[in-house]
Amino acid sequence: METFERDARWVFKSSGLSAVVPPPELSQHRHRTTGDGGGVTGDRDGSGRTREHFSTLGRGEIQSLYEMYSMDFEMFGYSVEEYFKLK
């Protein structure tokens, strides 16, 4: 997702599709990080939805989600501790 918008524009342009239909506006899907690899300070659209949803979960549920998506947490520098702090 980090380069999805740029990649989508390239696909639209190189395929000639942008002459038929404009590329979708995707910038609302960006997320913010701490800038130091320390994890997420917001969620994908900056609205706090991720924190809102995680705040409704118990510690065990958060741990289970982390275990299921640990590769994503590692690849994108997210910190599960952010979500445990909500409890």
N, C-alpha and C positions, 0 to 999 in steps of 0.2 A: 504494500500500500504506500510505501514511502515515495515511490516514483510513479504511482499509478496515473496521476493527472498528466504528467509529461508523456508517459507511454501511450495513454489514450489519445492525446493530441497527435502524436507521431503516427499512430495507426490510422486515425481519421485522415490525416494529410497524405500519407504515403499510399493509401488505398484509393484516394480520390473521393472518399465518402464525404469529406467536408464540403465538397462542391454541391452535394445533394442535401445534406442535413448538417447543421452546425454541431460541433462537438459539445457534449454535455458539460455544464459547469460543475466541477467536482470539488472545488476548494473548500466547501463546507465540511468535507470529510477529513480535513487535516487535524492533527493532534499536536499538542505542545509537550515538549520534554524539558527536563531541567537544564539541558544543554551540556551536562557533564556526564551523561550516561547513567545518571542516577534514577531514571524512571520517569513516569508520567506525572505531570503536574495538572493535567486536564484530561479530557477524553477526546475522542476523535473529532467531535464537532464543537468542543469547548463549552458544552452546556452543563456539564456535571452529571449527565445521565448515568455514566458508569459508576460514579461514587454513589449516586442515589440508589441504584439497583443493588450494589454491593452492600450498602448500609442495611438492607433488608435481610441479608443472609447471616447465618450463624458462622462462627469460626470454622466449624467442621465443613460446612458447605464451601466456604472460601478456600479452605485447604484442598478439598476435592477438585474444585475448579482449577486451582493452581497446578495440581498434579496432572490433570488432564491436559492443560495448556502450558506446561512448564517450558516446552520448546519455544513457544511464542514469547513468553516472558523473557527468556534468555536472548532470543534473536533480536528483540526490539528494545531491550534494556528496561523493561518494566519491573517494578518492585512489588511483590506481593505484600510487603510490609505496609505500603500505602493503604491497602484495603483492610489489613488487620487493625490498623490504627482507628478505623471507623467504628470498631466494636468497643 
